[in-house]
């Protein structure tokens, strides 16, 4: 998976270079998108490109490509490798300019696209579930923008790893929002809760697919952030993301979720998700 795309050229990933004055490097002034593919077909490509366009618009970067051009880039990269499943990473920065906080007026966006191998399956994830820790949400207030400025997420993910957990779930003012790289679903007293798509969470594409499946299955659903207490007393907890799909959480801050096993509602949704691929 070594071929990449950089500013109009397809070349080996190791040959891709950008200026140290690129605003993505200097300021994190950039957005990104991660698109999974299955059997060499991009998953929910239209939805991913829509989210990319929104992120670009929210920070004032002109979209450098049409949907058709993005699709061509994505499909060409997928076709140039042998793996059936993987992901396509897109990053768009404001471009190269002298270091100044204000937007430059005479630069064009830097566009970088590469392929990434599908992450190795987490051993025992389907049978035993995942463990998480909670953490105070220290991010900025525009979490809905898929920005490359991910230092807070990096620190929270590291906290999870140092606690022998798989993920950190962020809590703000007593409300459960999302994980460092995942969206979060809580089953509490038979109803499935997830935080609404406002400025405090990233609007996950996999999250949206799972919501569609919950509704199609006729399961009780409330688009509402659960409280920390509801998380601690949950019947089930799930994480969703492009690379994790939908996985059950069976331990929160060292305490079991319910009986400590993946729950029946998660299994229904997980099985339904596999049919979407």
C-alpha positions in Angstrom: 0.0 0.0 0.0 2.8 2.4 -0.9 1.2 4.6 -3.6 -0.1 8.0 -2.5 -1.5 11.2 -4.1 0.1 14.6 -3.5 -1.1 17.8 -5.2 -2.0 16.2 -8.5 0.7 13.5 -8.6 0.5 9.8 -7.8 3.8 8.6 -6.4 5.3 6.2 -3.9 4.4 7.3 -0.3 8.1 7.5 0.6 8.6 10.1 -2.1 5.9 12.4 -0.9 7.3 15.6 0.6 5.7 18.9 1.9 7.2 22.1 3.0 8.0 22.7 6.7 6.1 26.0 6.2 2.9 24.1 5.3 0.2 25.4 7.7 -0.9 21.9 8.4 2.6 21.3 9.9 3.0 24.7 11.6 -0.6 25.3 12.9 -2.5 22.0 12.4 -4.5 24.2 10.0 -6.0 21.3 8.1 -8.8 18.8 8.0 -8.8 15.1 7.3 -11.1 12.2 6.3 -10.8 8.5 6.7 -12.8 6.3 4.3 -12.9 2.5 4.8 -13.2 0.2 1.9 -14.4 -3.4 1.7 -13.7 -5.7 -1.2 -12.0 -2.7 -2.9 -15.2 -0.6 -2.7 -15.2 2.7 -0.7 -17.8 2.5 2.1 -20.3 5.4 2.2 -18.1 7.5 0.0 -20.7 10.1 -0.6 -21.3 10.7 3.1 -17.5 10.9 3.8 -17.0 13.4 1.0 -20.0 15.4 2.4 -18.4 15.5 5.8 -15.0 16.5 4.2 -16.7 19.4 2.4 -18.3 20.6 5.6 -15.1 20.5 7.6 -13.3 22.5 4.8 -16.1 25.1 4.7 -16.2 25.4 8.5 -12.5 26.5 8.6 -12.6 28.5 5.3 -10.6 26.3 3.0 -11.9 26.1 -0.6 -12.6 22.5 -1.6 -9.8 21.7 -4.1 -11.8 19.0 -5.9 -15.3 18.2 -7.1 -16.9 15.0 -5.8 -16.2 13.3 -9.0 -12.5 14.2 -8.8 -12.3 13.0 -5.2 -14.0 9.8 -6.2 -11.4 9.3 -9.0 -8.5 9.8 -6.7 -9.9 7.4 -4.0 -10.9 4.7 -6.5 -7.5 4.9 -8.4 -5.6 4.5 -5.1 -7.7 1.5 -4.0 -7.2 -0.1 -7.4 -3.4 0.2 -7.2 -3.1 -2.2 -4.3 -4.0 -5.8 -3.6 -5.7 -5.7 -0.3 -9.4 -6.3 -0.3 -10.1 -4.2 2.8 -8.4 -1.1 4.2 -8.9 2.7 4.4 -8.1 5.8 2.4 -6.8 8.8 4.4 -7.4 12.3 3.0 -5.7 15.4 4.4 -6.2 19.0 3.1 -4.2 21.9 4.6 -4.5 25.6 3.9 -1.2 25.4 2.1 2.3 26.8 2.3 2.9 30.4 3.5 5.1 32.4 5.9 4.3 31.8 9.5 1.4 34.1 10.4 -1.8 33.3 12.2 -4.0 35.1 9.7 -5.1 33.3 6.6 -2.7 33.7 3.6 -4.3 35.2 0.5 -1.9 33.9 -2.1 -1.6 30.2 -1.5 -3.4 27.0 -2.5 -4.4 24.0 -0.5 -2.1 21.0 0.0 -3.9 17.8 -0.8 -2.5 14.5 0.4 -4.2 11.1 0.1 -2.8 7.7 1.1 -3.8 4.2 1.8 -3.7 2.5 5.2 -3.9 -1.2 6.0 -6.9 -2.4 7.9 -5.9 -2.5 11.6 -5.4 -5.8 13.2 -8.4 -7.2 15.0 -8.4 -6.6 18.8 -8.0 -10.1 20.3 -11.2 -11.2 22.0 -13.1 -8.0 21.1 -16.2 -9.8 19.8 -16.4 -12.3 22.7 -15.0 -10.4 25.6 -15.5 -6.7 24.6 -13.3 -3.7 25.2 -12.2 -1.8 28.2 -12.4 2.0 28.5 -11.5 4.7 31.0 -13.2 8.1 31.4 -11.4 11.4 31.0 -12.3 15.1 31.2 -13.0 16.5 27.8 -10.2 19.1 27.3 -10.8 19.7 23.5 -11.8 22.9 21.9 -15.5 23.7 21.3 -15.6 22.8 17.6 -15.3 19.0 17.8 -17.6 18.7 14.8 -14.8 19.8 12.5 -12.6 16.8 11.6 -9.4 18.8 12.2 -5.9 17.4 12.3 -5.4 19.3 15.6 -5.7 16.2 17.7 -3.4 16.7 20.6 -6.1 16.4 23.2 -7.3 13.2 21.6 -3.7 11.9 21.5 -3.3 12.6 25.2 -6.6 10.8 26.1 -5.7 7.8 23.9 -2.4 7.6 25.7 -4.1 7.8 29.1 -6.2 4.8 28.0 -3.2 2.8 26.9 -1.3 3.5 30.1 -4.4 2.3 32.0 -4.4 -1.0 30.0 -7.6 0.1 28.3 -8.6 0.3 24.6 -10.2 3.8 24.6 -10.9 6.9 26.6 -14.5 8.2 26.8 -14.7 11.9 27.2 -16.9 13.5 29.8 -17.9 17.2 29.8 -20.1 18.7 32.5 -21.2 15.3 33.6 -22.3 14.2 30.0 -20.9 11.3 28.0 -19.8 12.6 24.6 -17.5 10.3 22.6 -14.2 8.5 22.7 -10.8 9.8 21.7 -11.3 8.3 18.2 -14.8 6.8 18.4 -18.5 7.6 19.0 -20.2 6.2 22.0 -23.6 4.4 22.5 -25.1 3.7 25.9 -27.9 1.2 26.6 -29.6 2.3 29.8 -32.9 0.8 31.1 -33.5 -0.7 27.7 -33.1 2.4 25.6 -30.1 3.2 23.4 -28.6 6.7 23.9 -26.0 8.6 21.9 -24.9 12.2 22.0 -26.6 14.5 19.4 -24.6 15.8 16.4 -23.8 19.2 17.7 -20.4 21.1 18.1 -19.3 18.8 20.9 -18.9 15.6 18.9 -17.5 14.5 15.6 -20.5 13.4 13.3 -19.2 9.9 12.7 -20.3 8.2 9.4 -20.3 4.8 11.2 -22.3 6.4 14.0 -24.9 7.4 11.4 -25.0 3.9 9.9 -25.5 2.4 13.4 -28.3 4.9 14.1 -30.0 3.8 10.8 -29.7 0.1 11.8 -31.1 0.8 15.3 -34.1 2.4 13.8 -34.5 -0.2 11.1 -34.4 -2.9 13.9 -37.1 -1.0 15.8 -34.9 -0.7 18.9 -35.7 2.1 21.5 -33.4 5.0 20.7 -32.9 8.5 22.1 -30.4 11.0 20.6 -29.3 12.4 23.9 -26.0 12.4 25.8 -26.0 9.9 28.6 -24.9 11.1 32.1 -21.8 9.7 33.7 -24.0 7.9 36.2 -25.9 6.3 33.3 -22.6 5.2 31.8 -21.6 3.7 35.1 -24.9 1.9 35.5 -25.3 1.0 31.8 -26.8 -2.3 30.5 -24.5 -2.1 27.5 -21.8 0.3 26.1 -20.7 0.4 22.4 -18.0 2.2 20.4 -18.2 3.0 16.7 -15.7 4.2 14.2 -14.6 3.6 10.6 -11.9 1.1 11.7 -13.6 -0.4 14.8 -17.0 -0.6 13.1 -19.2 -1.3 16.2 -17.7 -3.0 19.2 -19.0 -3.7 22.7 -17.4 -2.2 25.9 -17.5 -4.5 28.9 -15.4 -2.6 31.4 -15.5 1.1 32.3 -12.8 2.5 34.7 -12.1 -1.0 35.9 -15.7 -1.9 36.6 -17.7 -4.4 34.6 -20.6 -3.2 32.4 -23.6 -5.2 33.6 -22.5 -8.9 33.6 -19.2 -8.1 31.9 -20.1 -9.6 28.6 -21.2 -8.1 25.2 -24.9 -7.5 25.3 -27.8 -8.8 23.1 -28.7 -5.4 21.6 -25.1 -4.9 20.5 -25.1 -8.3 18.9 -28.2 -7.4 16.8 -26.7 -4.2 15.6 -23.2 -5.7 15.0 -24.7 -8.5 12.9 -26.8 -6.0 10.9 -23.7 -3.9 10.3 -21.8 -6.8 8.7 -24.6 -7.0 6.1 -23.9 -3.4 5.1 -20.3 -4.0 3.9 
